[in-house]
Amino acid sequence: MIEFWLKLWQLTRPYKGRFSLGVLCGVFSGMADTAVLLTVAIVAGAAFPGDAALPDKVPRWAVNIYRSAQHWIAPHSSSRLALISLVSLIPLVMLARGLVNYLSSYLMNWVGIRAICDLRARLFEHLLHQPLSFLARNSTGELMSRIGSDVGLLQVMLGVSLVTLIREPINVIAMGCIPLAISWRYTLIALVTLPLCVIPVAIYNRKVRKSAASIQSETAGLNRVMHESFTGVRIIKGYNLEKIAGERFRASQGKFVNHSMRVVRATESPGPIIEFAGAIGAAILILFMAGKVSLNEFLLFIFPLLSLYRPIKALVRLQSDLHRARAATTRVFELLATQSTLVDPPNPTPLQAAHGDIHFDNVSFAYEKEPGLREIPVLRGIQLRVQPGEKVALVGKSGSGKTTLANLLLRFYDPTQGAIRIAGVDLRQAAVADLRRQMAVVTQEIVLFDDTIRNNIAFGRPGATNAEIEDAARHAFAHDFIMEKPQGYDSIVGEKGTNLSGGQRQRIAIARALLRNAPILVLDEATSALDNQAERVVQASLDELMKGRTTICIAHRLSTIQNFDRIVVMDAGQIVEMGGHAELLAKGGIYEKLHSLGSTLDGTIP
């Protein structure tokens, strides 16, 4: 638990001034109820001197205040103004109480919201810097749950629960001092039943701790099901899977409900037990005090005692929030503690790719199932050198290792054996940002953001001028269709570019790559999902993009790569053939067999 509080303190340290002020207001807020009670008692005693008498054991300082109020009002008993002045203390104290309550809640929420926004941004950026292997092992819904739900619980903890945690213990102590000051013996008699509450509270506390962690896991499961359903909605609708998807969601939601209700039961059950124990204590107290004190003395003693049970119940209810926040903190900081396997060297070597070759030197690679456990290698002993400005195509059946080779070049992963060098520099000796700054990527699955066409192109080089953006669009043969849109370059493309056709999305991606103006270009099956007419337009854009650049193209359609400088044929993670189009056809090997099957590589090699 100490570690949990230390982590919360780390989150609030940038705002420690307001946090400290919020804590101070929380302390005054905890004392405010007692101040209101004492003010009412003193004012009422001074206003009705004949009907009020203090118990003999009231502390001297309280008696002095009480007598001073009576002496002040006595000479002015006939004055309405004096009475109004006295009773006005009650609303003034209530106003002060409301002010410190407001300031305490406002300041703690101010700190909590900003601290949690900082944490959420820090976690988001941390996840973006993780390698693809980490993102492949963790579902998108799970990660979204960590950033959204888990971090949100910490906001509730800092902004709401912490206010209660500061205020109510002070309230209990301050209010408890009144009966203790009057008679500690009677106070102990009244509280003799309170220990009976400890056992059920402890039992329910364990249940809350277990269920709190389960709630967070089930919330992640709900997010995972929703994300899969929304991203795969075409398949769900196409195969009439709405009912099955709904059942999956209901099943996941059912587990969430079960754990949530356990927390509700564990949170609410101690309340009635505490009240029942308090009632027994009050009954026992009446038996002991009957005939020994006046009614006023009994009420002055019993009222503060009864007022203790509300803050005690609030603290008991707070246990569920604490355990859920603790479970969320563990999950969040576990993610933050994850170290990326792709780290920059202490002194990175500057990379100049413009006139350098690309050398795959005996490269082998196997994906990780989990940290430290790798699958069967998907690349074995790759030897390949690409000269500056050369256009090289990678072909082969699905699973031959083409995309993996491109991913290694982009340093989404590091080779398990061998090295990849650009201009003689091992990629592991260069900064990742420096490497990717000198590369442009166009993939089959185009990623466009729900923003304007202009901004989607500008992502290729943030800070580019409008003239540069439009020039890149013209070279990508995208300018004409963009200008046909009602808002031109300021038209929204929709989520994943749903407002554009497949060919239009490809040309926006090509314009983005053109704007980047990188010396190395990676094309990952950029035209395989297009029809013939769209392919011709996009291919013209790609030809413009490849001019003067070192290009590595993963191709399914052999018709698009016949004019490449070299074609590399891969099979089972190895390079089996290499050469020009005519040369490979003349060899009568795998490439010739692929060519004889047709213009696409969607079948298996016979």
PEFEN-V25301 format. One record per residue. PHI is phi in radians with two decimals (999 if undefined). NEAR is the number of other ideal C-beta (glycine too) atoms within 10 Angstrom. Layout:
PHI;NEAR  PHI;NEAR
This chain:
999;7  -1.07;6  -1.07;11  -1.08;17  -1.20;11  -1.12;9  -1.18;17  -1.13;19  -1.14;11  -1.06;12  -1.19;21  -1.61;21  -1.00;10  -1.09;12  -2.13;17  -1.12;12  -1.11;10  -1.20;15  -1.10;22  -1.11;13  -1.13;16  -1.12;27  -1.12;19  -1.08;15  -1.11;23  -1.12;25  -1.12;16  -1.11;18  -1.11;25  -1.15;24  -1.52;17  -1.17;23  -1.06;22  -1.14;20  -1.09;16  -1.11;15  -1.07;18  -1.15;17  -1.09;20  -1.07;16  -1.13;21  -1.20;22  -1.13;20  -1.13;16  -1.15;21  -1.30;23  -1.33;16  -2.16;10  -1.11;15  -1.34;5  -1.85;9  -2.10;16  -2.52;12  -1.49;18  -1.06;18  -1.09;10  -1.68;13  -1.17;17  -0.98;14  -1.04;7  -1.12;9  -1.20;17  -1.11;13  -1.09;10  -1.09;17  -1.08;20  -1.17;14  -1.09;12  -1.12;19  -1.15;16  -1.16;11  -1.26;13  -1.41;19  -1.02;11  -1.13;9  -1.97;13  -1.06;10  -1.53;7  -1.56;11  -1.19;8  -1.16;8  -1.11;15  -1.15;16  -1.10;9  -1.07;13  -1.21;18  -1.24;16  -1.17;11  -1.08;15  -1.13;15  -1.13;10  -1.13;11  -1.17;18  -1.11;15  -1.12;10  -1.10;15  -1.08;18  -1.08;12  -1.16;14  -1.21;21  -1.08;19  -1.10;12  -1.08;17  -1.07;25  -1.15;19  -1.10;15  -1.16;23  -1.19;26  -1.20;18  -1.02;16  -1.17;25  -1.07;26  -1.09;13  -1.24;17  -1.12;22  -1.28;20  -1.08;12  -1.07;14  -1.14;23  -1.11;19  -1.14;12  -1.10;14  -1.18;19  -1.07;14  -1.14;9  -1.09;14  -1.17;17  -1.11;8  -1.56;12  -1.33;18  -1.21;17  -1.06;13  -1.08;19  -1.18;19  -1.16;14  -1.24;11  -1.41;13  -2.05;16  -1.23;17  -1.06;13  -1.06;21  -1.12;18  -1.16;21  -1.11;15  -1.15;25  -1.10;25  -1.26;18  -1.58;14  -1.20;17  -1.11;25  -1.18;22  -1.07;15  -1.11;25  -1.17;24  -1.13;20  -1.08;17  -1.08;24  -1.27;25  -1.55;21  -2.09;16  -1.12;23  -1.17;26  -1.06;23  -1.10;20  -1.14;16  -1.46;20  -1.29;27  -1.22;21  -1.05;16  -1.11;19  -1.07;24  -1.08;21  -1.14;15  -1.13;20  -1.19;23  -1.22;18  -1.18;14  -1.16;23  -1.14;23  -1.12;17  -1.17;16  -1.32;21  -2.81;19  -1.22;11  -1.19;9  -1.10;22  -1.11;21  -1.13;12  -1.10;16  -1.17;26  -1.70;18  -1.11;14  -1.54;18  -1.06;16  -1.03;9  -1.12;14  -1.37;19  -1.13;11  -1.10;10  -1.09;16  -1.10;17  -1.12;10  -1.12;12  -1.16;22  -1.08;17  -1.15;11  -1.14;17  -1.08;21  -1.05;18  -1.24;15  -1.25;24  -1.08;25  -1.16;17  -1.17;17  -1.06;26  -1.13;23  -1.15;15  -1.22;21  -1.10;24  -1.09;23  -1.12;21  -1.07;17  -1.10;22  -1.13;20  -1.11;20  -1.11;15  -1.09;17  -1.10;18  -1.21;18  -1.23;12  -1.30;13  -1.84;13  -1.12;13  -1.12;8  -1.17;12  -1.05;18  -1.27;11  -1.13;9  -1.84;9  0.96;8  -1.73;16  -1.00;12  -1.15;9  -1.14;11  -1.09;19  -1.11;13  -1.15;11  -1.06;16  -1.17;16  -1.12;11  -1.12;11  -1.16;18  -1.19;14  -1.07;10  -1.12;15  -1.09;17  -1.10;12  -1.04;13  -1.18;19  -1.12;16  -1.21;11  -1.08;19  -1.14;23  -1.07;13  -1.07;13  -1.20;26  -1.42;19  -1.55;14  -1.09;16  -1.10;23  -0.99;17  -1.05;10  -1.14;17  -1.13;22  -1.11;16  -1.11;13  -1.13;20  -1.13;21  -1.13;13  -1.10;15  -1.08;23  -1.12;14  -1.11;11  -1.10;14  -1.11;21  -1.06;12  -1.06;8  -1.33;13  -1.64;18  -1.02;9  1.42;5  -1.83;9  -2.34;18  -1.41;11  -1.12;7  -1.06;16  -1.12;19  -1.15;17  -1.14;11  -1.10;22  -1.47;22  -1.37;18  -1.08;15  -1.07;23  -1.11;21  -1.13;15  -1.23;18  -1.23;21  -1.27;18  -1.11;17  -1.14;22  -1.14;21  -1.10;19  -1.09;17  -1.20;18  -1.15;22  -1.10;16  -1.13;18  -1.01;20  -1.14;24  -1.11;21  -1.09;20  -1.22;24  -1.17;24  -1.15;22  -1.15;22  -1.11;22  -1.13;26  -1.07;22  -1.04;15  -1.16;20  -1.17;22  -1.30;17  -1.11;10  -1.15;18  -1.14;13  -1.41;8  -1.17;14  -1.66;8  -1.23;13  -1.41;13  -1.86;17  -1.97;12  -1.32;15  -1.18;11  -1.01;5  -2.23;7  -1.11;16  -1.51;16  -1.05;9  -1.93;19  -2.06;14  -1.53;21  -1.00;15  -2.16;10  -1.86;20  -1.52;16  -1.97;21  -2.19;17  -1.56;22  -1.83;16  0.92;12  -1.48;23  -2.24;16  -2.72;22  -2.39;19  -1.27;15  -1.59;17  -1.25;12  -2.70;8  -0.92;12  1.54;6  -2.18;8  -1.88;14  -1.49;9  -1.13;8  -0.98;17  -1.79;17  -2.28;25  -2.37;18  0.95;15  -1.28;24  -2.07;13  -2.71;19  -2.14;12  -1.93;22  -1.38;12  -1.02;17  1.38;16  -1.41;16  -1.85;20  -2.12;20  -1.86;23  -1.86;25  -2.23;26  2.67;26  -1.23;18  -1.02;11  1.55;14  -1.42;23  1.94;24  -1.10;26  -1.15;17  -1.05;22  -1.08;26  -1.14;20  -1.11;16  -1.18;21  -1.13;21  -1.35;17  0.99;18  -1.27;16  -2.39;18  -1.87;16  -1.07;21  -1.39;14  -2.49;15  1.39;17  -2.64;16  -2.04;22  -2.17;18  -2.11;24  0.94;19  1.42;11  -1.76;20  -1.08;14  -1.01;21  -1.27;19  -1.68;14  -1.85;22  -1.24;15  -1.04;19  -1.11;9  -1.13;16  -1.10;22  -1.31;16  -1.15;14  -1.82;20  -2.34;21  -2.17;25  -2.24;21  -2.23;25  -1.93;16  -1.17;16  -1.57;10  -1.24;21  -1.84;13  -2.07;23  -1.70;13  -1.28;13  -2.58;14  -1.31;16  -1.05;27  -1.02;18  -1.20;16  -1.14;25  -1.24;29  -1.15;22  -1.06;16  -1.12;22  -2.66;19  -0.95;8  1.71;6  -1.16;18  -1.37;10  -1.06;10  -1.13;8  -1.17;17  -1.13;22  -1.20;19  -1.13;16  -1.11;26  -1.13;27  -1.12;14  -1.18;17  -1.61;28  1.00;17  -1.92;30  -1.05;18  -1.11;10  -1.23;17  -1.14;24  -1.23;12  -1.33;9  -1.25;16  -0.97;6  -1.91;11  1.01;14  -1.22;20  -1.66;13  -1.28;17  -1.41;14  -1.45;21  1.49;13  -1.09;11  1.02;15  1.33;21  -1.16;10  -1.47;16  -2.09;23  -1.35;12  -1.04;16  -1.13;22  -1.17;22  -1.07;24  -1.08;29  -1.23;28  -1.13;24  -1.14;29  -1.18;29  -1.06;29  -1.08;26  -1.17;27  -1.11;28  -1.11;23  -1.11;21  0.96;15  -1.55;21  -1.28;19  -2.04;23  -2.14;23  -2.04;22  -1.95;27  -1.90;20  0.91;21  -1.20;28  -2.13;27  -1.21;16  -1.71;16  -1.83;20  -1.35;10  -1.08;10  -1.16;9  -1.14;17  -1.10;21  -1.10;12  -1.17;19  -1.18;26  -1.10;17  -1.09;14  -1.14;25  -1.15;23  -1.04;11  -1.16;14  -1.17;24  -1.38;17  -1.05;12  1.28;12  -2.07;19  -1.25;26  -2.14;22  -2.07;23  -2.08;25  -1.59;22  -2.17;23  -1.82;21  -1.67;19  -1.13;19  -1.13;14  -1.53;22  -2.13;20  -1.11;13  -1.70;10  -1.26;19  -1.15;13  -2.57;19  -2.09;23  -1.89;24  -1.72;25  -2.03;25  -2.66;16  0.94;14  1.39;21  -2.29;16  -1.48;21  -1.88;14  -2.59;19  -2.73;16  2.76;16  -1.39;14  -1.02;17  -1.12;9  -1.08;13  -1.22;22  -1.10;15  -1.16;12  -1.20;13  1.19;10  -1.69;14  -1.10;18  -1.07;24  -1.13;15  -1.16;11  -1.09;22  -1.14;17  -1.24;10  -1.26;15  2.41;12  -1.55;12  -2.12;13  -1.88;22  -1.87;11  -2.01;11  -1.73;9  -1.36;13  -1.28;7
